[in-house]
Amino acid sequence: MHRFVLAPAVVLFAALAVPAADWFQFRGPGGQGHTDAKLATEWDAKKNVTWRKEVPAGWSSPAVAGGKIYLTAAVPKGEGVALNPKKPELKTFDQSLRVLCLDAKTGKIEWDKEVFLQDAKTAPAPHSKNGHASPTAVIEGGLVYVHFGHMGTACLKAASGEKVWATQELSYKPQHGNGGSPVVHGKHLIFSIDGTDKQMVVALDKATGKVAWKTPRENKTGAAPFSFSTPLVIQVKDQEQLISCGSGVVMALDPATGKEIWRANYGTGYSVVPRPVYAHGLVYVCTGYNTANLIAIKPDGKGNVTDTHVAFTVKKNAPLNPSPLVVGDDLYLVSDGGILSCLDAKTGVEKWNERVGKAYSASPLYAGGLVYLLDEGGTATVFKPGAAYDPVATNKLNEKALASYGVDGTALLLRTEKALYRIETK
């Protein structure tokens, strides 16, 4: 009997800590960056580091189940193809798109499997904040589901890495690489497709990889079409809703059928990255580039609710990449430029803000009564949430870091450009 089904009750805890459990998807058991685990607050390259394991490149976050850690990665292969005849040193390479399984206690690589091979001649160059392996794996019932955006989706056996199924049926034209992670719910593996040519939400039969349903965005806001957000399943009274953000629009769908319940438009916002969060009867959505806003939506409407169900809009210091975090009655935002804001989660009124660095992409984590931030230079800021900024520790690794944290029991998992760290109090 597996332990990893995302049941409706699991997603309702957005403003609450949840018991320490397998970190089986992006942002943890409920998908919103919460755990009650007591984690280390101080570390450096050696202090409180149980192990550091060099791993191939990828910006997916660690996913954990059954004492194993799963990462996606991309390994360059071949001689490379010149991008510019006048600059032959600039090359793009075939990419071996892989899944790694590590022993959580020791960092030993248990298996390392190629899932797809991406051709350099047709592979678009990713953005500097993206890559060929950015979506985080999902683990359920002894299976690992991995998604490489336009390159395909696959299911592997968690114990061995053996392929159960793989599909490249849903190819599309990406922009800047791939980003949004999949979710498992009921019989389906669900993800968003937001390329330059196709924009939709898709559910695959998780047992076979066959398409179960597809729902087009039908966005007419004039926004650039590409985005990278991860969906979130919530419960609104007696109805489950799949919240999926794209360019110019957020949609709520029935996760069983794909039928649209409601939508809200936010103009020309595009390249939407943050995962939505849900608390206090509100869905919090970041609206993307070029100027990010955050909108709070009451999810009990039908049809287009843009004019009727937007409770408030935040136009100051909203993030382009990090997801929001709700703790109790507070909504925390860390902007890409390093401004941490604490807002009243019910009204959007700012309580305080503080500069905590210069560049952020990773989403914040709430663990054991503390909030953990991670900037792009590998510096982690730990603070106690409350009525004023209350710093606890600042920890530096001096390695590029874009991936969000993972958690294994009382250990923090931190992925940098070159390695995965297990950090815990010794």
C-alpha positions in Angstrom: 0.0 0.0 0.0 1.6 3.3 -1.1 1.7 6.5 0.9 1.9 9.1 -1.8 -1.6 9.8 -3.2 -2.4 13.5 -3.3 -5.8 13.1 -1.7 -8.1 16.2 -1.6 -7.5 16.7 2.2 -3.8 16.9 1.6 -4.0 20.2 -0.3 -6.0 22.1 2.2 -3.3 22.8 4.7 -1.7 25.7 2.8 -1.5 28.0 5.8 -0.5 25.2 8.2 2.6 23.1 8.8 2.2 19.4 7.8 3.8 16.4 9.4 7.2 15.4 8.1 6.6 13.1 5.2 8.1 12.0 1.9 8.9 15.1 -0.2 7.4 13.4 -3.3 6.8 16.4 -5.6 7.8 20.0 -6.2 7.3 22.0 -2.9 6.5 19.0 -0.9 3.5 16.9 0.1 0.9 19.6 -0.4 2.8 21.4 -3.1 3.1 24.6 -1.1 6.4 24.4 0.7 5.3 23.4 4.2 6.6 20.8 6.7 6.8 20.6 10.5 10.3 19.0 10.3 12.9 20.7 12.5 15.8 21.4 10.1 19.3 22.7 10.6 19.6 26.5 10.7 23.3 26.8 10.2 25.7 25.3 7.6 28.5 26.0 5.2 30.5 23.9 2.8 31.4 21.5 5.7 29.4 22.4 8.8 26.3 20.2 9.2 26.8 18.7 5.7 26.3 14.9 6.0 27.3 14.5 2.3 27.8 16.4 -0.9 27.3 14.5 -4.1 28.4 15.8 -7.5 25.5 15.4 -9.9 24.9 16.3 -13.6 23.3 19.7 -14.5 19.6 20.2 -13.9 17.4 22.7 -12.0 14.7 20.2 -10.9 14.3 20.0 -7.2 14.9 16.9 -5.2 12.0 14.5 -4.8 12.1 11.9 -2.0 10.3 8.7 -1.2 11.1 5.5 0.6 14.6 6.6 1.6 15.6 7.5 -2.0 16.1 10.8 -3.7 15.2 11.3 -7.4 16.6 14.0 -9.7 16.3 14.8 -13.3 19.4 15.9 -15.2 20.8 16.7 -18.6 24.2 15.5 -19.8 25.8 16.9 -23.0 26.9 14.4 -25.6 28.7 14.3 -28.9 30.9 16.9 -30.6 28.4 19.7 -30.5 26.9 21.9 -33.2 28.2 25.4 -33.9 25.6 28.1 -33.1 27.4 30.7 -35.2 29.8 29.9 -38.1 31.8 33.0 -37.2 32.2 31.8 -33.6 32.8 28.1 -33.9 33.6 27.9 -30.1 29.9 28.5 -29.4 28.3 25.1 -29.6 25.1 23.3 -28.6 25.2 19.6 -27.8 22.9 16.6 -27.8 21.5 16.2 -24.3 21.0 12.9 -22.6 17.9 13.5 -20.5 18.3 11.4 -17.4 16.9 10.3 -14.0 19.1 9.6 -11.0 18.2 7.7 -7.9 20.4 8.4 -4.8 20.4 6.8 -1.4 19.1 9.5 0.9 21.3 8.6 3.8 24.6 8.2 2.0 24.3 10.1 -1.3 25.3 7.0 -3.2 23.9 6.9 -6.8 21.7 3.7 -6.9 20.9 4.1 -10.6 21.2 6.6 -13.4 19.0 6.1 -16.5 18.7 7.9 -19.8 15.0 8.6 -20.7 15.3 10.6 -23.8 18.0 11.9 -26.1 17.6 15.5 -27.3 19.1 16.4 -30.7 21.4 19.4 -30.7 20.2 20.5 -34.1 16.6 20.9 -33.0 17.1 21.7 -29.3 16.4 25.3 -28.4 19.0 27.0 -26.2 17.5 27.4 -22.7 17.4 30.6 -20.7 20.2 31.2 -18.2 17.6 30.6 -15.5 16.4 27.4 -17.1 17.8 24.2 -18.6 17.0 20.9 -20.3 16.0 19.3 -17.0 14.0 21.7 -14.8 10.7 20.0 -14.0 10.7 18.1 -10.7 9.9 14.4 -10.6 6.7 13.0 -8.9 6.8 9.7 -6.9 3.8 7.6 -6.2 3.3 3.9 -5.4 6.8 2.7 -6.4 6.8 4.7 -9.6 8.7 7.8 -10.6 7.0 10.2 -13.1 9.3 12.5 -15.0 8.6 15.3 -17.4 11.0 17.0 -19.8 8.6 19.5 -21.3 8.5 19.4 -25.1 10.9 16.4 -25.1 8.4 14.0 -23.5 7.1 12.4 -20.3 7.9 9.0 -18.8 7.1 6.6 -15.9 9.9 4.5 -14.4 10.1 1.9 -11.6 11.4 3.6 -8.5 13.5 0.6 -7.5 15.3 0.1 -10.7 14.7 2.9 -13.2 13.2 0.5 -15.7 10.8 2.3 -18.0 7.1 1.5 -17.6 6.1 3.9 -20.4 7.4 6.9 -22.2 5.7 9.3 -24.6 6.7 12.1 -26.9 3.3 12.5 -28.4 2.8 16.0 -27.0 5.6 17.8 -28.7 5.4 21.6 -28.9 7.7 24.6 -29.6 9.2 25.7 -26.3 10.7 29.0 -25.4 13.8 29.1 -23.0 13.7 25.4 -22.2 11.2 23.5 -20.0 10.0 24.4 -16.5 6.7 23.4 -15.1 6.5 20.2 -13.1 3.7 17.6 -13.3 1.3 16.5 -10.6 -0.3 13.2 -9.9 -4.0 13.1 -9.0 -6.4 10.2 -9.0 -5.8 8.3 -12.3 -3.9 11.0 -13.9 -0.5 12.7 -14.4 -1.3 16.3 -15.2 0.9 19.2 -16.5 0.7 22.4 -18.5 1.9 22.9 -22.0 2.6 26.5 -22.7 4.8 26.8 -25.8 4.9 29.3 -28.6 2.6 27.1 -30.7 0.4 25.3 -28.2 -1.1 26.2 -24.9 -3.2 23.7 -22.9 -3.5 21.6 -19.8 -3.1 17.9 -20.3 -3.8 14.8 -18.3 -2.2 11.4 -19.1 -3.5 8.1 -17.8 -0.7 7.5 -15.3 -0.8 3.7 -15.9 -0.3 3.9 -19.7 0.9 7.4 -20.6 -2.1 7.8 -23.0 -3.8 11.2 -23.2 -6.9 11.2 -20.9 -8.0 14.8 -21.6 -6.7 18.0 -23.0 -8.1 21.5 -22.2 -6.9 24.5 -24.4 -6.1 27.8 -22.8 -8.1 29.8 -25.4 -6.3 32.9 -24.1 -7.1 36.1 -26.0 -5.4 38.6 -23.8 -2.5 39.3 -26.2 0.1 37.9 -23.8 3.2 36.2 -25.2 2.1 32.5 -25.1 4.9 30.7 -23.2 4.9 30.0 -19.5 6.3 27.4 -17.0 4.0 27.2 -14.0 3.2 24.0 -12.0 -0.5 23.2 -11.4 -2.0 22.8 -7.9 -5.0 20.7 -6.9 -7.3 22.3 -4.2 -10.6 21.5 -2.6 -13.4 24.1 -2.7 -16.3 22.9 -0.7 -17.3 19.6 -2.4 -15.4 20.3 -5.6 -11.8 19.6 -6.5 -10.1 22.1 -8.7 -6.9 22.0 -10.6 -5.4 25.5 -10.7 -3.2 26.1 -13.8 -1.5 29.4 -14.6 -0.5 30.4 -18.1 0.3 33.5 -20.0 -2.5 36.1 -19.3 -4.8 33.6 -17.6 -5.3 31.3 -14.7 -7.8 28.4 -15.1 -9.6 26.2 -12.7 -10.4 22.7 -14.1 -12.0 19.6 -12.9 -8.9 17.3 -12.5 -11.0 14.2 -13.4 -12.3 15.5 -16.7 -10.5 18.7 -17.6 -13.7 20.6 -17.8 -13.2 24.3 -17.1 -14.8 25.7 -13.9 -13.6 29.3 -13.9 -10.9 31.5 -15.3 -9.4 34.9 -14.5 -7.4 37.1 -16.9 -4.4 39.2 -16.0 -3.6 41.1 -19.2 -0.3 40.5 -21.0 1.6 38.8 -18.1 3.7 36.0 -19.6 6.4 33.5 -18.8 4.6 32.7 -15.6 6.8 30.5 -13.3 5.5 30.6 -9.7 3.3 27.8 -8.5 0.0 29.1 -7.1 -0.9 28.7 -3.4 -4.2 28.4 -1.6 -5.2 29.6 1.8 -7.9 31.6 3.6 -10.3 30.7 0.7 -8.1 32.5 -1.8 -5.9 31.4 -4.6 -2.7 33.5 -4.9 -1.3 33.8 -8.4 1.7 35.6 -9.7 1.1 37.1 -13.2 4.6 36.9 -14.8 6.8 39.1 -16.9 7.5 41.9 -17.5 6.1 43.4 -14.4 4.9 40.9 -11.9 1.7 41.4 -9.9 0.1 39.0 -7.4 -3.7 38.5 -7.6 -5.8 36.8 -4.9 -8.9 35.1 -6.3 -12.0 33.7 -4.6 -12.3 30.2 -6.3 -16.1 29.8 -5.8 -17.1 31.3 -9.1 -18.1 30.0 -12.6 -16.9 31.2 -16.0 -14.8 34.3 -16.4 -14.5 35.7 -12.8 -12.0 38.5 -13.6 -14.4 41.3 -12.7 -16.2 39.5 -9.8 -13.8 37.3 -7.8 -10.4 39.0 -7.6 -10.2 40.0 -3.9 -7.1 42.1 -4.2 -4.0 42.8 -6.4 -0.4 43.4 -5.1 1.7 45.4 -7.5 4.8 45.9 -5.3 7.7 43.4 -5.1 5.8 40.4 -6.5 8.1 37.6 -7.7 8.7 36.6 -11.3 10.2 33.2 -10.3 9.9 32.2 -6.6 6.5 30.9 -5.5 4.6 32.6 -2.7 4.4 31.2 0.8 1.5 31.5 3.3 2.2 31.0 7.0 -0.8 31.6 9.3 -2.3 34.9 8.4 0.8 36.1 6.6 1.7 36.0 2.9 5.4 36.0 2.2 6.9 37.1 -1.2 10.5 37.2 -2.1 11.1 39.2 -5.3 13.7 38.2 -7.9 15.6 41.3 -6.9 15.8 40.2 -3.2 13.0 42.1 -1.4 11.2 40.0 1.1 7.7 41.2 1.9 5.2 40.2 4.5 1.6 40.9 3.7 -1.7 40.3 5.4 -2.9 37.2 3.5 -6.5 38.2 3.7 -6.2 41.7 2.4 -2.9 42.1 0.7 -1.8 45.0 2.9 1.9 45.1 3.4 3.1 44.7 7.0 6.9 45.0 6.4 9.6 44.4 3.8 13.3 43.7 4.0 16.2 43.4 1.6 17.6 39.8 1.8 19.9 39.7 -1.2 20.1 40.6 -4.9 18.8 37.6 -6.9 16.2 34.9 -6.3 14.7 32.0 -8.3 14.1 29.3 -5.7 10.8 29.1 -3.8 10.7 29.6 0.0 10.2 26.8 2.5 8.4 26.8 5.8 9.8 24.2 8.2 9.5 23.8 11.9 8.4 27.3 12.6 11.0 29.0 10.4 11.2 30.2 6.8 14.1 29.2 4.6 15.1 31.3 1.5 17.8 30.5 -1.0 19.3 33.0 -3.4 21.0 32.4 -6.8 24.5 32.6 -5.3 23.8 29.7 -2.8 23.2 31.9 0.2 20.4 30.8 2.5 18.5 33.1 4.8 16.6 31.7 7.7 14.1 33.9 9.6 11.3 33.5 12.1 7.9 34.6 10.6 6.1 37.3 12.5 5.1 40.9 12.9 8.7 42.1 12.1 11.7 40.7 10.2 13.5 38.4 12.7 16.6 36.9 11.1 17.9 33.6 12.5 20.9 32.7 10.3 22.7 33.4 7.0 24.5 30.4 5.4 26.8 30.6 2.3 27.8 27.8 -0.1 29.0 30.1 -2.9 27.6 27.9 -5.6 24.9 28.8 -8.1 21.5 27.7 -6.9 18.1 28.0 -8.7 16.4 24.8 -7.5 14.0 24.9 -4.6 14.7 22.9 -1.4 13.8 19.3 -0.7 13.3 17.7 2.7 14.1 14.2 3.9 13.0 13.7 7.5 15.0 16.3 9.5 17.5 16.8 6.6 17.5 19.7 4.2 18.3 18.8 0.6 19.9 21.6 -1.4 20.8 21.4 -5.1 23.4 23.6 -6.6 24.7 23.8 -10.2 27.1 21.0 -9.6 26.0 19.1 -6.5 23.3 17.9 -4.1 23.8 18.5 -0.4 22.3 16.7 2.6 22.3 19.2 5.5 21.3 18.2 9.0 22.3 19.0 12.6 25.0 16.5 13.7 
